[in-house]
Amino acid sequence: MNDINQIAWDDTILPFQLDRSDIRGRVARLDGVLDHVLTRHDYPPVVSALVAEVALLAALIGPTVKLRWKLSLQVRGNGAVRTIAADYFAPESDGQPARIRAWASFDADRLDNSPAFEQIGEGYFAILIDQGAGSTPYQGITPLAGGSLSACAQTYFAQSEQLPTRFQLASGLSQSSGQAAGWRAGGVMLQTLPAQQMNASEGGSGEGGLIEAADILQGAESENWNRANILLDTVETLELIGPTVGPTDLLLRLFHEETPRVHEPQPVKFGCSCTADRVRDTLAIYSAKDITHMTTDEGTVTADCQFCGAHYVFDPRSLGFEAQIDAEGNPLPPKDKAAE
């Protein structure tokens, strides 16, 4: 039988506030979502750990944005792990779960025994916010630095938003008695508002002159921030991952002197936005000659979703801007007649 905390808190994001410190935060737990993401790919352990970290960051950061559609995290490097990406899709309506997906590309022959973050090499960490049709996507980029992807996210908020932010994350395979092993992840995000804005062009005290929390906060706010971070440093991996310690219990264990107050939790599930129509739209820019080069020996054009593994098979005559038939196989009128 599952523990009641596991039933209540798996695949959820719990917003909270520390009233004494004037700090906001979130506790995230990913269970089925992360297991769904990772079991659809044969990732080596080091790659799985990086994907889990990015998925968890997306879960924690996504709800902080007044989001109408999608927040994306993208990591690109020149190392063995070339790309890691995760998307957080806002709930379609009140009471509905948010959706998360993630994936990675890597060169298996270049993987070694180095720490996971070093396998990415030099590159960048990006946050993209897309509010959907009629809007211009926002993109913020920070270099890969600090020894972890969570450190990169902290640098992004300090550098781009001037919001001191802290992440404490953990993930791993978990197995309860009598049950199959599965991936779990958990994390805490802390964030405070600065007392004053500083000029980012002045540089900071972090690696390569990047701005850190100490460059932004002063006086009582700095003391509150440091105290909350010291308390967060005491958290244990099993407390983050669960399932026996619920997020509310975790907050009381860590921050009972900071007067924690929780808000309504947000459920999350695995979700992918890929559809056959979206693939067709992507291929609509290609000519019939281009489509011919994509056609297999079996006379079809195929596409696989990197996130969910969905496999699509198309009649090449239905693709591109010179398509001869529609998705159902019905003949399309010649272009000159259609334009009349």
C-alpha positions in Angstrom: 0.0 0.0 0.0 1.3 3.5 -0.9 2.1 6.0 1.9 -0.5 8.7 2.2 2.1 11.4 1.6 3.1 9.7 -1.7 -0.6 9.6 -2.8 -1.1 13.3 -2.0 2.2 14.8 -3.2 3.6 12.8 -6.1 3.8 15.0 -9.2 2.9 18.3 -7.5 4.3 21.7 -7.1 3.6 23.4 -3.7 4.0 27.2 -3.6 4.9 28.7 -0.2 6.0 31.9 1.5 8.3 32.4 4.5 6.5 35.3 6.2 9.4 36.2 8.6 11.9 36.4 5.8 9.7 37.8 3.0 10.9 35.0 0.8 8.7 33.0 -1.6 9.4 29.5 -2.8 8.2 26.2 -4.2 8.5 22.5 -3.4 8.3 20.2 -6.4 8.0 16.4 -6.4 8.2 14.5 -9.7 7.4 10.8 -9.7 5.3 9.4 -12.6 6.2 12.4 -14.7 9.9 11.9 -14.5 9.7 8.1 -14.8 7.6 8.6 -18.0 10.3 11.0 -19.4 13.3 8.8 -18.7 11.9 5.3 -19.4 11.1 6.3 -23.0 14.8 6.7 -23.7 17.8 4.5 -23.1 19.8 7.2 -21.4 23.1 6.4 -19.5 22.8 7.3 -15.8 24.8 10.5 -16.2 22.4 11.8 -18.9 19.3 10.7 -16.9 20.6 12.8 -14.0 20.9 15.9 -16.2 17.5 15.4 -17.7 16.0 15.0 -14.3 17.6 18.2 -13.1 16.3 20.2 -16.1 12.8 18.7 -15.7 12.7 19.6 -12.1 14.0 23.1 -12.8 11.2 23.6 -15.3 8.6 22.4 -12.7 9.9 24.9 -10.2 10.4 27.9 -12.5 7.3 27.4 -14.7 4.6 28.4 -12.1 6.5 31.6 -11.2 5.7 33.1 -14.5 2.2 34.4 -15.5 2.2 31.9 -18.3 -0.5 31.4 -20.9 1.3 28.7 -22.9 4.9 27.4 -22.5 8.2 27.9 -20.6 11.2 26.1 -22.1 14.6 25.4 -20.6 17.4 24.7 -23.1 20.9 23.7 -22.4 23.4 23.5 -25.3 27.1 22.6 -25.1 30.1 21.3 -27.0 30.7 18.3 -24.8 29.4 14.7 -24.9 25.9 15.9 -23.8 25.0 18.3 -26.6 21.4 19.3 -25.8 19.0 19.1 -22.8 15.6 20.6 -23.1 12.4 20.7 -20.9 9.1 22.3 -21.5 6.5 23.4 -18.9 3.0 23.9 -20.3 0.6 26.0 -18.2 -2.7 24.5 -17.2 -5.3 24.8 -19.9 -7.9 25.9 -17.3 -8.3 26.3 -13.5 -7.9 23.0 -11.7 -6.2 21.3 -14.6 -2.6 19.9 -14.3 0.3 21.6 -15.9 2.3 19.4 -18.3 6.1 18.7 -18.5 8.3 17.0 -21.0 12.1 16.7 -21.4 14.8 15.0 -23.5 18.5 15.1 -24.3 20.9 14.3 -27.1 24.4 13.0 -26.5 27.4 11.3 -28.0 27.7 8.0 -26.1 31.3 7.5 -27.3 32.4 10.8 -25.6 30.9 10.1 -22.2 33.4 9.5 -19.4 33.6 9.4 -15.6 33.6 13.2 -15.2 30.9 14.8 -13.2 27.6 15.2 -15.0 27.8 18.9 -15.5 31.3 18.7 -17.0 29.9 16.4 -19.7 28.1 19.3 -21.3 31.3 21.3 -21.9 31.1 25.0 -22.8 27.8 26.5 -23.9 24.7 28.2 -22.6 21.6 27.8 -20.4 18.5 29.5 -21.8 15.0 30.2 -20.5 12.4 30.9 -23.2 8.8 32.1 -22.5 6.3 31.7 -25.2 2.8 33.1 -24.5 1.3 31.6 -27.7 -0.2 33.0 -30.8 0.1 36.8 -31.2 3.0 37.2 -28.8 6.8 37.6 -29.2 8.7 34.9 -27.3 11.1 36.1 -24.7 14.6 34.5 -24.3 17.2 34.9 -21.6 20.6 33.3 -21.8 23.4 32.8 -19.3 26.7 30.9 -19.8 27.3 27.4 -18.3 29.0 28.1 -15.0 28.8 27.3 -11.4 29.2 23.5 -11.5 25.5 22.6 -12.0 22.5 23.4 -14.1 20.7 24.7 -10.9 23.6 27.1 -10.4 23.1 28.3 -14.0 19.4 28.9 -13.3 20.3 30.9 -10.1 22.7 33.0 -12.2 20.0 33.6 -14.8 17.7 35.1 -12.2 20.4 37.2 -10.6 21.8 38.4 -13.9 18.7 38.9 -16.0 15.9 39.5 -13.4 18.0 40.6 -10.4 16.1 38.2 -8.2 18.2 36.2 -5.8 17.2 32.6 -6.2 18.3 29.3 -4.8 17.6 25.7 -5.9 18.2 22.5 -3.9 17.5 19.5 -6.1 17.8 15.7 -5.9 16.8 12.8 -8.1 17.4 9.0 -8.3 15.9 5.6 -8.8 13.6 4.7 -5.9 12.1 1.3 -5.0 9.5 0.6 -2.4 9.0 -2.9 -1.0 7.1 -5.1 -3.4 7.2 -2.5 -6.2 9.2 -1.9 -9.3 12.0 0.7 -9.2 11.1 4.1 -10.7 12.6 7.6 -11.0 11.8 10.2 -8.4 13.0 13.8 -8.1 12.3 16.6 -5.6 13.5 20.1 -5.1 13.1 23.4 -3.3 13.2 26.9 -4.8 13.7 30.0 -2.8 13.4 33.5 -4.2 13.3 37.0 -2.8 13.0 40.5 -4.3 15.9 42.9 -4.1 15.8 46.0 -2.0 17.2 48.0 -4.9 18.1 47.4 -8.5 21.8 47.4 -9.5 23.3 48.0 -12.9 24.0 44.6 -14.4 26.7 46.1 -16.7 28.8 46.8 -13.6 29.4 43.1 -13.2 29.2 41.0 -10.0 31.3 38.8 -7.7 30.4 35.5 -9.3 32.4 33.4 -11.8 33.4 35.6 -14.8 31.8 38.7 -13.2 28.3 37.2 -13.1 25.9 38.7 -10.5 25.1 36.8 -7.4 22.7 37.3 -4.5 25.4 39.0 -2.4 25.7 41.7 -5.1 22.0 42.6 -4.9 20.8 42.2 -1.3 21.8 44.5 1.6 21.0 44.9 5.3 18.0 42.9 6.8 17.1 41.4 3.4 20.6 40.0 3.1 20.4 38.6 6.6 17.0 37.0 5.9 18.3 35.5 2.7 21.4 34.0 4.3 19.4 32.6 7.2 16.9 30.8 4.8 19.8 29.4 2.7 21.6 28.1 5.8 18.4 26.3 6.8 18.0 24.9 3.3 21.5 23.6 3.4 20.4 21.1 6.1 17.9 19.3 3.9 18.7 15.6 3.1 18.3 13.9 -0.2 15.6 11.6 1.0 13.6 14.5 2.4 13.7 16.1 -1.1 12.8 13.1 -3.0 10.2 11.6 -0.6 7.9 9.8 -0.7 7.6 9.5 3.1 8.2 13.2 3.9 5.4 15.3 2.5 6.2 18.9 1.3 4.3 20.5 4.1 6.3 18.4 6.6 9.5 19.3 4.8 8.8 23.0 5.1 8.1 22.7 8.8 11.3 20.7 9.4 13.4 23.3 7.5 11.7 26.6 8.1 9.4 26.4 11.1 11.1 29.5 12.6 10.5 31.4 9.4 6.7 31.0 9.6 6.0 29.1 6.4 2.6 29.5 4.7 1.5 27.3 1.8 -0.8 28.0 -1.1 -2.8 25.8 -3.4 -0.7 23.0 -4.9 -0.4 22.6 -8.7 -0.6 19.1 -10.1 1.6 18.2 -13.0 1.6 15.3 -15.5 3.7 14.3 -18.5 2.4 16.0 -21.7 3.6 16.5 -25.2 2.3 19.0 -27.7 3.3 17.0 -30.8 0.6 16.0 -33.3 0.6 14.8 -36.9 -0.8 18.2 -38.0 2.1 20.1 -36.3 4.6 17.9 -38.1 2.8 18.6 -41.4 3.0 22.3 -40.6 6.7 22.1 -39.9 7.2 20.4 -43.3 5.0 22.8 -45.2 8.1 25.0 -46.1 9.6 22.2 -48.2 9.1 21.7 -52.0 8.2 18.4 -53.6 11.8 17.8 -54.5 12.8 18.3 -50.8 10.2 15.9 -49.7 11.5 13.3 -52.2 14.9 13.4 -50.4 13.1 12.7 -47.1 11.2 9.7 -48.5 12.2 6.3 -47.3 12.7 3.2 -49.6 9.2 2.2 -48.4 7.7 5.3 -50.0 6.9 7.1 -46.8 8.2 10.1 -44.8 8.7 9.4 -41.1 9.2 11.6 -38.1 9.8 10.8 -34.4 9.1 13.1 -31.5 12.3 13.6 -29.4 10.2 14.2 -26.3 7.6 11.4 -26.2 8.9 9.0 -28.8 5.7 9.2 -31.0 6.3 7.8 -34.5 4.6 9.5 -37.4 4.3 8.1 -41.0 3.2 10.2 -43.9 2.4 9.8 -47.5 4.9 12.2 -49.2 2.3 13.4 -51.5 0.5 15.0 -48.5 3.5 17.1 -47.4 5.1 20.4 -48.4 3.7 23.4 -50.2 3.3 21.4 -53.3 1.2 18.7 -51.7 -1.1 16.8 -54.0 -3.4 15.2 -51.4 -4.7 16.1 -47.9 -4.1 14.2 -44.7 -7.1 12.0 -45.4 -5.8 11.1 -48.9 -8.3 13.3 -50.8 -6.9 15.1 -53.9 -6.1 18.7 -53.5 -7.1 21.2 -56.3 -4.3 22.6 -58.4 -2.7 25.7 -56.9 -4.0 28.0 -59.6 -7.6 26.9 -59.1 -7.3 27.1 -55.3 -6.1 30.7 -55.5 -9.1 31.8 -57.6 
